[in-house]
């Protein structure tokens, strides 16, 4: 019996290779090249703009002290600023300095060294990413945001990672919450939330040029320019491009899934008064991925977003945000989709009484999905418009000044599939000292049905081989968490999180004909996530992390499922990593990382140990030269997919040059 995580649905993510004669740029890419030149032409000469700060040299990306990291401000837990050390949640922040010193070229690669997060590269371009279990190429229990804009697809309640890109040097930080975030973010924030936050345009002034090449990364480059257009008004524009080589077949042959991508965008930040802030930003991209003996997969899209925020006081603010997002996928003879999303949200924070800190909000989202059916997979109806209405309220009550706080709240949503859904949560944080926080949480989250669950079928003569279920209900999680965060010394920080999750109404595959998707599974997970960072000496920092995960699935008595319980083997039971960062004399830095990922029993992928390293030198304050190696221990290794058909990721070594002026 097929597994829906690797059978027909895999075509949604699978991209195979084209013949050499087919590896050519489509008109889409010519338009994208035009965008690159347009962005450069729109950028005024450096001498024509007076900024409030000098161009940002590489040294501005200084390594934060452990104390600064311990008190780093995050907003993704409760939609208000708070210290990462005081939050009643398992939170990890990837800083701009982390991104710089890891030398990563993509967002998925930046997520590899986070406890509780599973990152597996499937081929040259695709990834399987989740938190706390249930990984897969169509993983559906993780909410991903870019500056608050959801990149979720209603097709399968997940993320197409092959089109989620950003100008890496423009990212301020990546906030990662392990565990439910549904109380404020809503459905599908089941096992975690990732919010990628970009820098203000005021902090990206001047020119930045970067580029490089290597054996797997055949070529990449980017240009950014930041300037001003009025008092307290800043902007930036950027363009980037990359050409990535193919992965390998188990035989060592070229898998032929090379890819290219071109992207450009802008951001403008204006503070007309000391209380008001306005941000407008957008991106556009085009991409092509080769497939074996078939025409390439063509991907394109863009987004535009506007945000207004008024600050009344330190504990009172109002924010209105809206965005439009379009994505288009064309995989000839297999699948095609155009998705348009419109979203509007209002958030308000205020203090109604002493010791109370309330955040509430309303939201509306409309998605219009148009699918081109094929003989491989299809949706009925092919066109569907879906509306989502949301509201939430959350109150943080200071039970004891600066010592004990209780946060209670709930999200209420109405969707076109299951009508009303409620997702309450309660969190308690005790701070016995300024350097220690003990916290606990209990919450409910749901994963609402996707088009795969309700509308999907494999074409053919009736009865169809596999069909969705119009009665498919929301999957439900009841989560319980307990954690500790501490800084026992100025040179040491620690964090430990434990969890116990109970799932109900998980997806099952009922015997046919036809095979029917249903809510016939239940399960539970439990685990521990630990991390410690030590400033061994002033120039050397060492960070280590460990994750243990146990995932147990059971078939309900009324279910005939015989395949989906194998998902237990799609996530590693153990993960561990160590990162070392040296800052040497003469402006030389050396970074090395080693990670261990346990076997994936269902995928028949053996346990792997991977080493990444980076060596960099700054000949001047405005320039840097770096050499990066990824997967140094082996010539190639597989990370996901059945071992006999999986793609192997080859050792990658590339050079990179960065200049600011």
HELIX and SHEET records of a PDB file:
HELIX    1   1 UNK A    8  UNK A   12  5                                   5    
HELIX    2   2 UNK A   20  UNK A   22  5                                   3    
HELIX    3   3 UNK A   27  UNK A   42  1                                  16    
HELIX    4   4 UNK A   46  UNK A   48  5                                   3    
HELIX    5   5 UNK A   58  UNK A   60  5                                   3    
HELIX    6   6 UNK A   66  UNK A   70  1                                   5    
HELIX    7   7 UNK A   96  UNK A  102  1                                   7    
HELIX    8   8 UNK A  107  UNK A  110  1                                   4    
HELIX    9   9 UNK A  161  UNK A  163  5                                   3    
HELIX   10  10 UNK A  168  UNK A  170  5                                   3    
HELIX   11  11 UNK A  182  UNK A  185  1                                   4    
HELIX   12  12 UNK A  201  UNK A  203  5                                   3    
HELIX   13  13 UNK A  451  UNK A  455  1                                   5    
HELIX   14  14 UNK A  564  UNK A  570  5                                   7    
SHEET    1   A 2 UNK A  73  UNK A  74  0                                        
SHEET    2   A 2 UNK A  82  UNK A  83 -1                                        
SHEET    1   B 5 UNK A  90  UNK A  95  0                                        
SHEET    2   B 5 UNK A 171  UNK A 178 -1                                        
SHEET    3   B 5 UNK A 192  UNK A 198 -1                                        
SHEET    4   B 5 UNK A 142  UNK A 146  1                                        
SHEET    5   B 5 UNK A 149  UNK A 150 -1                                        
SHEET    1   C 2 UNK A 117  UNK A 121  0                                        
SHEET    2   C 2 UNK A 127  UNK A 131 -1                                        
SHEET    1   D23 UNK A 466  UNK A 467  0                                        
SHEET    2   D23 UNK A 515  UNK A 537  1                                        
SHEET    3   D23 UNK A 492  UNK A 510 -1                                        
SHEET    4   D23 UNK A 475  UNK A 489 -1                                        
SHEET    5   D23 UNK A 436  UNK A 447 -1                                        
SHEET    6   D23 UNK A 419  UNK A 433 -1                                        
SHEET    7   D23 UNK A 404  UNK A 415 -1                                        
SHEET    8   D23 UNK A 383  UNK A 400 -1                                        
SHEET    9   D23 UNK A 356  UNK A 372 -1                                        
SHEET   10   D23 UNK A 335  UNK A 350 -1                                        
SHEET   11   D23 UNK A 316  UNK A 331 -1                                        
SHEET   12   D23 UNK A 294  UNK A 313 -1                                        
SHEET   13   D23 UNK A 276  UNK A 291 -1                                        
SHEET   14   D23 UNK A 259  UNK A 270 -1                                        
SHEET   15   D23 UNK A 233  UNK A 244 -1                                        
SHEET   16   D23 UNK A 217  UNK A 230 -1                                        
SHEET   17   D23 UNK A 206  UNK A 214 -1                                        
SHEET   18   D23 UNK A 652  UNK A 660 -1                                        
SHEET   19   D23 UNK A 623  UNK A 630 -1                                        
SHEET   20   D23 UNK A 608  UNK A 620 -1                                        
SHEET   21   D23 UNK A 588  UNK A 597 -1                                        
SHEET   22   D23 UNK A 574  UNK A 584 -1                                        
SHEET   23   D23 UNK A 540  UNK A 555 -1                                        
SHEET    1   E 3 UNK A 248  UNK A 249  0                                        
SHEET    2   E 3 UNK A 647  UNK A 650 -1                                        
SHEET    3   E 3 UNK A 636  UNK A 638 -1                                        
SHEET    1   F 2 UNK A 378  UNK A 379  0                                        
SHEET    2   F 2 UNK A 456  UNK A 457 -1                                        
END                                                                             
